[in-house]
């Protein structure tokens, strides 16, 4: 995994995004859904104490059983700036991933990849630094537009920036709000949506995200108690 220094300000952070964006790989289909491992990552903060906790949970892609899990605790080293949130999270997420000794397979972020104003959200950032296939599955569409997909599980509509498709609004359960899937690195959009549906077997969000969210919240409580 590649580590980069924390930028000193917003200008430097955007320059880093511009440099790394050129390394995003978009012409690989990615791992086949339902095979190998899938890894969810998520982050929780205590801004008053400048503490950030990252969790990574590895699941079996076929059974969704937990294979391995870990957490890492760090310091919030970059201010909250929309579009630059990865710089608050990346160091601690990388520390969590590096502590795992199993194959990570496809990594799923609770966030964005190409569905980002600079086309370089957390999923793309993490993919370039690790070399792993990564997708983003977010709870809201950020600044982009979409038509409501059909009401049934598996229905989708394009997530658009003007006329450019940057991801998809994907209905993972009948009648619930869609999630927003975008490619991060080394995975195609069709494949990313297929993975998301398999992982969202019973709930709106992928099981990877649900497990990682629960783990990092618990670890944050322990770290700050």
Order of alpha helices (4+ residues) and beta strands (2+ residues): alpha-beta-beta-beta-alpha-beta-alpha-beta-beta-beta-beta-alpha-alpha
